[in-house]
Amino acid sequence: MRYFSANEDRLVLRGSLRDELVRGAFWVFVAPAGMAFVGWSVFALAGAAGTAPLALTAAGLSLGCAASGLFGLYKMASASRHAASERAHIDLGERVITLAGETPRVFRTPTEVRVVRRRLLGWELRLEGDERLTLLRRVPHGSGRALARAADALAEALGVPSRVPTSARRAVGVVPDDPRTWAGLCYVPLDGVNIAYCLLALVSADEPRLRFAARQSLLLAPLEIALAVLVTGCAGVPLAAVSAPLELGLAGVFCPLALLGLIRLTVRLVATFRARRGEVWVMPWLAPIARRWAPVRPRGAADSER
């Protein structure tokens, strides 16, 4: 469970490395894109005002994107430290609770475990009773479902009721909680999107099938690029050598590339659906390397070794 773990009488609430990485990725990729959209709008409005407003807008846009990207990289680099700093320990045997950055105190059984929405700041996990204690802060809205499960598990361990908003139980984030869905997104034929899901899985996930899907998808990407370069060279060099007309040359290059793109799309869609079903599919052309990463013995491997 992402936010909660229990070891006999010792309960631990901890921050999520995945949440910190997603926050950093937002500042690196999403925020600069939003600034660029605003910048182009300003360009369109200030285009007739002369060169000075355009230069100031361009300078401000460049500085804003650079600052956002650097801040996002810092957030991603320090994600592990920030996630580890948000931690709460409850020792039911000793009746002691230790919050992040605070000294241990006497633990009094709460009346309920509650998940509270803090608008733009996300969710909070609290213990309500004679003393209100906030165990986790600023949990992203999309992680509400995982936090709801943690709240239910904590309430069961403490023997008290839990109060969780329905919106938290139904929350859907950018990164899915289901590892099979996440593995399918690692193969999705959208360049950049699949790589982002793969890298995030390798950094923050422990599920073997998910990590295998991420590694195999990353291994497939350079092979796709190499095949595209090879097809372009094999089709373009002979046409250039015989001084073929421009139209014939373009058709001779783009037709094989279109066929290669269709094959790539088919392969990635098949891999996406098979990963979504929880299957481990070792692609035959990647088998010499990818088979080493397979978490289970691939179907048919025993027959091929006989």
C-alpha positions in Angstrom: 0.0 0.0 0.0 1.4 3.4 -1.0 0.8 5.4 2.1 0.3 2.9 4.9 2.2 -0.1 6.2 1.8 -2.1 9.4 4.2 -4.4 11.3 2.5 -5.9 14.3 1.9 -2.9 16.7 3.8 -0.4 14.6 1.9 1.6 12.0 3.7 3.8 9.5 2.2 6.6 7.3 4.6 7.9 4.7 4.6 10.2 1.7 4.8 8.9 -1.8 7.8 9.2 -4.1 5.5 8.9 -7.1 3.6 12.0 -6.0 6.7 14.1 -5.7 8.0 13.0 -9.1 4.7 13.8 -10.7 4.8 17.3 -9.1 8.3 17.9 -10.5 7.3 16.6 -13.9 4.3 19.1 -13.9 6.7 22.0 -13.6 9.1 20.6 -16.2 6.7 19.7 -18.9 3.1 21.1 -18.3 3.9 24.5 -16.8 6.2 25.6 -19.7 3.6 24.5 -22.2 1.0 26.7 -20.5 3.4 29.6 -20.4 4.1 29.2 -24.1 0.4 29.2 -24.9 -0.1 32.4 -22.9 3.0 33.9 -24.6 1.7 33.2 -28.1 -1.6 34.8 -27.1 0.3 37.9 -25.9 2.3 37.9 -29.1 -0.9 37.9 -31.2 -2.3 40.8 -29.1 0.9 42.9 -29.0 2.1 42.2 -32.5 1.0 45.6 -33.7 2.5 47.5 -30.7 6.1 47.4 -32.0 9.3 45.5 -31.4 9.8 46.4 -27.7 6.7 44.7 -26.3 7.4 41.6 -28.3 11.0 41.5 -27.0 9.8 42.0 -23.4 7.2 39.2 -23.8 9.8 36.8 -25.3 12.3 37.6 -22.5 9.6 37.1 -19.8 8.4 33.9 -21.4 12.0 32.5 -21.7 12.8 33.3 -18.1 9.5 31.9 -16.9 9.9 28.6 -18.8 13.5 28.3 -17.6 12.6 29.0 -14.0 9.7 26.5 -14.1 11.9 23.8 -15.7 14.7 24.3 -13.1 12.3 24.2 -10.2 10.7 21.0 -11.6 14.1 19.4 -12.0 14.9 20.4 -8.4 11.6 18.8 -7.2 12.4 15.6 -9.1 15.9 15.4 -7.8 14.8 16.0 -4.2 11.7 13.8 -4.5 13.1 11.0 -2.4 14.1 13.3 0.4 10.8 15.1 0.4 8.8 11.8 0.5 10.9 10.5 3.3 10.5 13.7 5.4 6.7 13.2 5.5 6.3 10.3 7.7 4.4 9.4 10.9 5.0 6.4 13.2 2.4 5.0 15.6 3.5 2.5 18.2 0.4 0.9 19.6 2.3 -1.1 22.2 4.1 1.9 23.7 1.2 4.2 22.9 3.5 6.7 21.2 3.1 8.7 18.0 5.9 10.5 16.2 5.1 13.0 13.5 7.6 14.3 10.9 10.0 16.8 12.4 8.4 16.5 15.9 9.3 14.8 19.1 7.4 11.7 20.2 4.2 12.3 22.1 1.6 10.1 23.9 -0.8 8.5 21.5 -4.5 8.8 22.4 -7.0 6.7 20.4 -8.9 9.0 18.1 -12.6 9.0 17.5 -12.2 8.6 13.7 -9.8 8.7 10.8 -10.7 11.4 8.3 -9.6 12.4 4.8 -10.2 16.1 4.1 -9.9 18.0 0.8 -7.8 21.2 0.9 -8.9 22.6 -2.4 -5.8 23.2 -4.6 -3.5 21.7 -2.0 -4.9 18.2 -2.4 -6.0 15.8 0.4 -5.0 15.5 4.1 -5.2 12.5 6.3 -6.2 13.3 9.9 -6.9 11.7 13.2 -9.9 13.4 14.9 -10.4 13.3 18.6 -9.3 15.2 21.7 -6.4 16.3 19.6 -6.5 16.7 15.9 -3.4 15.3 14.2 -2.5 15.7 10.5 -0.6 12.6 9.4 -0.2 13.4 5.6 -0.5 16.7 3.8 -0.8 17.8 0.2 -1.6 14.4 -1.3 -2.5 15.1 -5.0 -6.2 14.9 -5.9 -5.6 12.0 -8.3 -4.2 9.9 -5.4 -7.4 10.2 -3.4 -8.3 6.5 -4.1 -5.0 5.2 -2.7 -5.2 7.6 0.3 -8.8 6.3 1.0 -7.5 2.7 1.1 -4.8 3.9 3.5 -7.3 5.6 5.7 -9.5 2.5 5.8 -6.6 0.3 6.7 -5.4 2.7 9.5 -9.0 2.9 10.9 -9.2 -0.9 11.0 -5.9 -1.1 12.8 -6.9 1.5 15.3 -10.4 0.1 15.7 -12.2 3.3 14.8 -14.4 4.4 11.9 -13.1 6.2 8.9 -14.7 9.1 7.1 -13.6 9.5 3.5 -15.3 11.6 0.8 -16.8 9.8 -2.1 -14.8 12.0 -4.5 -11.6 10.6 -2.9 -12.7 7.0 -3.5 -13.5 7.8 -7.1 -10.5 9.9 -7.8 -8.5 9.1 -11.0 -5.0 10.4 -11.4 -2.5 10.8 -14.2 -0.7 7.7 -13.0 -3.1 4.8 -12.4 -3.0 2.7 -9.2 -3.6 -0.5 -11.1 -0.1 -1.8 -12.2 -1.6 -3.6 -15.2 -3.1 -0.3 -16.6 0.2 1.4 -15.9 2.1 -1.3 -17.8 -0.2 -0.8 -20.7 0.5 2.9 -20.7 4.2 2.1 -21.0 3.6 0.6 -24.4 1.0 3.1 -25.7 2.0 4.4 -29.2 2.4 8.0 -28.1 6.1 9.0 -28.1 7.1 10.9 -25.0 4.0 9.8 -23.1 5.1 6.1 -23.0 8.7 7.1 -22.1 7.5 9.2 -19.2 5.4 6.3 -17.8 8.3 4.0 -18.3 10.8 6.2 -16.4 8.4 6.8 -13.6 7.7 3.1 -13.2 11.4 2.3 -13.1 12.0 5.0 -10.4 9.0 4.5 -8.2 7.4 1.2 -8.8 8.3 -2.3 -7.4 5.8 -4.5 -9.2 7.8 -6.9 -11.4 5.5 -7.1 -14.4 5.3 -3.3 -14.5 9.0 -2.9 -14.4 9.4 -5.5 -17.1 7.0 -3.6 -19.4 8.8 -0.4 -18.8 12.2 -1.9 -19.6 11.0 -3.7 -22.7 9.2 -0.5 -24.0 12.4 1.5 -23.5 14.4 -1.1 -25.3 11.9 -1.1 -28.2 12.2 2.7 -28.8 15.8 2.8 -30.1 15.1 -0.3 -32.3 12.2 1.6 -33.9 14.4 4.6 -34.5 17.2 2.5 -36.0 14.7 0.7 -38.3 13.3 4.1 -39.5 16.8 5.3 -40.3 17.7 2.1 -42.0 14.5 2.1 -44.2 15.1 5.8 -45.1 18.7 5.1 -46.1 17.9 1.9 -48.1 15.1 3.6 -50.0 16.5 7.1 -50.3 20.1 6.5 -51.3 19.4 4.4 -54.4 16.8 7.0 -55.6 19.2 9.8 -55.0 21.9 7.9 -56.9 19.8 7.6 -60.0 18.6 11.2 -59.8 15.0 10.2 -59.5 12.3 13.0 -59.7 11.4 14.6 -56.4 7.9 13.1 -56.4 9.2 9.6 -57.0 11.9 10.1 -54.3 9.4 11.2 -51.7 7.0 8.4 -52.5 9.8 5.9 -52.4 10.8 7.0 -48.9 7.5 7.7 -47.3 5.7 4.6 -48.4 8.1 2.2 -46.6 8.1 4.6 -43.6 4.3 4.5 -43.5 4.3 0.7 -43.6 6.9 0.6 -40.8 4.7 3.1 -38.8 1.7 0.8 -39.3 3.7 -2.2 -38.0 4.9 -0.2 -35.0 1.4 0.9 -34.2 0.1 -2.7 -34.4 3.0 -4.1 -32.2 2.5 -1.4 -29.5 -1.3 -1.8 -29.4 -1.0 -5.5 -29.1 1.6 -5.1 -26.3 -0.7 -2.5 -24.6 -3.7 -4.8 -24.5 -1.7 -7.8 -23.4 -0.1 -5.9 -20.6 -3.5 -4.5 -19.6 -4.6 -8.2 -19.2 -1.6 -8.9 -17.0 0.3 -11.0 -19.5 4.1 -11.0 -19.8 4.8 -10.9 -23.5 8.5 -11.1 -24.4 8.7 -9.7 -28.0 10.6 -12.3 -30.1 12.9 -9.7 -31.7 13.9 -8.5 -28.2 14.0 -11.9 -26.5 17.8 -12.2 -26.1 17.8 -9.2 -23.8 14.2 -8.9 -22.6 13.9 -12.5 -21.4 16.4 -11.7 -18.7 13.9 -9.2 -17.2 10.8 -11.3 -17.4 9.3 -11.8 -13.9 7.8 -15.2 -14.8 8.8 -17.9 -17.3 7.3 -16.9 -20.7 4.7 -19.2 -22.2 6.3 -21.6 -24.6 9.8 -21.1 -23.2 10.1 -24.6 -21.9 9.1 -26.1 -25.3 11.7 -24.0 -27.1 14.4 -25.2 -24.9 13.7 -28.9 -25.4 
